[in-house]
């Protein structure tokens, strides 16, 4: 399997991206195609040589899309950027999946332009896994679509349902709609309409819809798949990240107060380390871009080498899972879908 990696995307590119590529090639038994400034990439590969050099190839791209660039215009104007070239290569079949830690908006725009959405899917959606008391919940969408219609939200529900089955191994994932109340009359017009569509689909045995999920119930694992517009999803994601960091920091303060608390801290340190690991995006790798015709994983912008390696692992599992084919075959179940 070959994974295309945007070598110039992200805060720590290309150094950490190249290091992550080497880790992935050495540990995951996959081929990596690095796309970016060839001179810089090859110099980094010399400093961090892979065990099997033939597993990593390099394709030159002369430009870079930065976080400050307008995503839509940058993808169209910077045609030789590492991201644009990587996505074109994916669309042309020169790799099985693609990973980038670059601009989310540019990844979404480029994926839609060069790789294309699955026929019938109206919008692609980013779907990270949130840590919860029951292991994790897939959040669809977390920022790709700020405003969503009931049609989009319904498609997100079915795509997330298929992904959770195949990628997360959940036989019959519980799908919930993030809302400001549990009652089906709560929320915006789009949310109320989506509720009724999913409720009917559940009655027909097409999806395991569990109703509305309030914010306080998200960390408790009230649903395996959480559906919302990208604005809400991004706020939820960043809030959970922030609260987690705050909690870990305060607990550390408590255990560092005096000798007695330091001793107690040493006893519970392994458990706290595991808790902190749950909140670390480096462990997850990235978020799949659901609805695109080939697997794409968006890694965190601040990803280090370990996060990039895990994003590649995620891309491999995503490709092998057959989720894209499931969505293509089951497009009729995506209520409200129409021809692209």
Protein Blocks (a to p, Z undefined) as FASTA:
>chain_A
ZZdddfkgcjkbcklmmmmmmmmmmmnopacdddddfklmmmmmmmmccfblmlpccddd
fbdcdfkbcfklmmmmmmmbfklmmmmmmmnopafbdcdfbdfklmmmmmmmmnopaehi
abdcdddddddfkopacdddfhlambacfklmmmmmmmmmmmmmmmnopabacdddddfb
fbfkgccfklmmmmmmmmmmmmnopaccebjadfklmmnopafbdcddfklmmmmmmmmm
mmmmmmmmmmmmmmmmpmmlmmmmmmmmmmmmmmmmmmmmklnopacdehiabdcddddf
klcfklmmmmmmmmmmmmmnommmmmmmmmmmmghiacZZ
